[in-house]
Amino acid sequence: MVKVGKNVPVQKGKTYTVEIENLNHLGEGVGRIEGFAVFTPYVLPGEKAEIRINEVKKNFAIGELQEIVETASERITPRCPVFYKCGGCQTQHMAYEAQLNFKTQVVKEAVRRIGKLEEVPVHPAIGMDNPWYYRNKVQMPLGLKEGKVVAGFYAPGTHDIVDTDICYIQHEKLVKIMQWLKEKILEHHISIYNEETSKGLLRHVLLRIGFNTDDIMVVFITNGRKFPQGQLLAEQLQKEFPQIISIMQNINTKRTNVIMGDETILLGGQDSITEELAGIRYKISPRSFFQVNTKQAEVLFAKALGYAGLTGGETVLDAYCGTGSISLMLAQKAKKVYGIEVIGAAIKDAWENAKENGIENVEFIEGKTEEELPCLVKQGIHMDVAVVDPPRKGCDKIVLETFAKMNVPRIVYVSCNPSSLARDLAYLTEMGYELQEVQPVDMFPATGHVECCALIERK
Ligand SMILES: C[S@@+](CC[C@H](N)C(=O)[O-])C[C@H]1O[C@@H](n2cnc3c(N)ncnc32)[C@H](O)[C@@H]1O
């Protein structure tokens, strides 16, 4: 337990008037009480607010907004009625322009503070013309409240489902399907999983849509194999929503926060859907990663492709390649592309995607980048360009060290976490690389998440 020093000028449970100076990387307002930092969601720089202290840590406190005393011009009324309760969005109270500025700032700060890189061109974040209804994937836990089936995001810091029948960041068709399903689940007396007792069948529902194809997938994640109502429900779903071409059951009996289990069974239609990006068709299976914002993925990948600067003769690495979304775009402009990905199902999809699109100059390798890349080096393969798009924790050190050892002249780093990007940039700089520029792209409007693409070159 952290001991709170006697000199801490704030007390848990007390309310203070605080002037907000800036935002932290989560989009929370940062203010100071006698120099002591207080982080509070839903307040903006330039505002004065009544803030109740909910938690006091060694170096900072966490506050809860009680009342705005002075309002910033960037404040707008959130569109969603459950915004302040639901954990799905964090920045609906900011005008969109202010959200974009915040995201640009987060990247700049991380590069400067963690990456120790001054004067690096971080361009303004590229936003969406219409920053709503952009998610192509909905993944919701289910619960039972007062005899009703509820589905939604968890309230921040809890496992309480905030039920809602509208969501402005998800594709409208997926919202409608979820509404319909909640009624049907009740009608079919399908039991709902209870986290505390581990009893009950249905844990989550996952919905995916191809924005450019209109294909829809429904996946029921169940706590066990027996799902007697599954077939009938699948038939009803397809009848009601003919765009649903894939209905699956995924079995997860573990007491875990990980949503999907290892086994997936077909209930109706086919086992995947297709999405199209920049003229390439991608097969998507229930467990494979695919960017959740199709429109902005096109923008992000175009940027990555531009940074790769291919002329047709290059050998390129696409590390953490998922279903090969970036690999296939690179392959159209390179001599050869190697994609590495740890999830077997995604690699299977990647091979099929290459075949489906008639792309032959790619090779996909199943395994961890940190283990497979050194094997490629041992085979004497040299990379002219390396593209990486790692998960939130960033790249393994071995991967970055291998780039330096291979003397890869150009690295394109796609990142969903500015902090781990900045840490990796610092390490690459130590090893003789130079950051050229960073382009944030807003893949997740109304939330605190930031995505960006960086170009790094050998000095
Ligand atoms: C952010 S996603 C990028 C996927 C792909 N570039 C795309 O845009 O569709 C990160 C991917 O890295 C994979 N992954 C996680 N750890 C890995 C590792 N150590 N080696 C290879 N792939 C890994 C994940 O399964 C996921 O598909």
The ligand as a Tripos MOL2 file, in Angstrom:
@<TRIPOS>MOLECULE
LIG
   27    29     1     0     0
SMALL
NO_CHARGES

@<TRIPOS>ATOM
      1 C1         -1.7900   -4.0240  -34.0600 C.3       1 LIG1
      2 S1         -2.0040   -5.6050  -34.7630 S.3       1 LIG1
      3 C2         -1.4770   -5.2980  -36.4040 C.3       1 LIG1
      4 C3         -1.9850   -6.2250  -37.4680 C.3       1 LIG1
      5 C4         -1.8770   -5.7740  -38.9100 C.3       1 LIG1
      6 N1         -0.6890   -5.0300  -39.2010 N.3       1 LIG1
      7 C5         -3.1060   -5.0130  -39.3330 C.2       1 LIG1
      8 O1         -3.0850   -3.7790  -39.3920 O.co2     1 LIG1
      9 O2         -4.1190   -5.6580  -39.6020 O.co2     1 LIG1
     10 C6         -0.7380   -6.4880  -34.0090 C.3       1 LIG1
     11 C7         -0.6330   -7.9250  -34.4150 C.3       1 LIG1
     12 O3          0.5380   -8.4730  -33.8120 O.3       1 LIG1
     13 C8          0.2910   -9.8220  -33.4500 C.3       1 LIG1
     14 N2          1.3300  -10.1560  -32.4650 N.ar      1 LIG1
     15 C9          1.3390   -9.9290  -31.1270 C.ar      1 LIG1
     16 N3          2.5300  -10.2850  -30.6090 N.ar      1 LIG1
     17 C10         3.2870  -10.7470  -31.6270 C.ar      1 LIG1
     18 C11         4.6280  -11.2400  -31.7280 C.ar      1 LIG1
     19 N4          5.4190  -11.3160  -30.6700 N.pl3     1 LIG1
     20 N5          5.0760  -11.5820  -32.9420 N.ar      1 LIG1
     21 C12         4.2700  -11.5170  -34.0410 C.ar      1 LIG1
     22 N6          2.9990  -11.0850  -34.0010 N.ar      1 LIG1
     23 C13         2.5180  -10.6850  -32.8110 C.ar      1 LIG1
     24 C14        -1.1450   -9.7970  -32.9950 C.3       1 LIG1
     25 O4         -1.7060  -11.0830  -33.0460 O.3       1 LIG1
     26 C15        -1.7840   -8.8120  -33.9940 C.3       1 LIG1
     27 O5         -2.2660   -9.4990  -35.1130 O.3       1 LIG1
@<TRIPOS>BOND
     1     1     2 1
     2     2     3 1
     3     2    10 1
     4     3     4 1
     5     4     5 1
     6     5     6 1
     7     5     7 1
     8     7     8 2
     9     7     9 1
    10    10    11 1
    11    11    12 1
    12    11    26 1
    13    12    13 1
    14    13    14 1
    15    13    24 1
    16    14    15 ar
    17    14    23 ar
    18    15    16 ar
    19    16    17 ar
    20    17    18 ar
    21    17    23 ar
    22    18    19 1
    23    18    20 ar
    24    20    21 ar
    25    21    22 ar
    26    22    23 ar
    27    24    25 1
    28    24    26 1
    29    26    27 1
@<TRIPOS>SUBSTRUCTURE
     1 LIG1         1 GROUP 0 **** ****
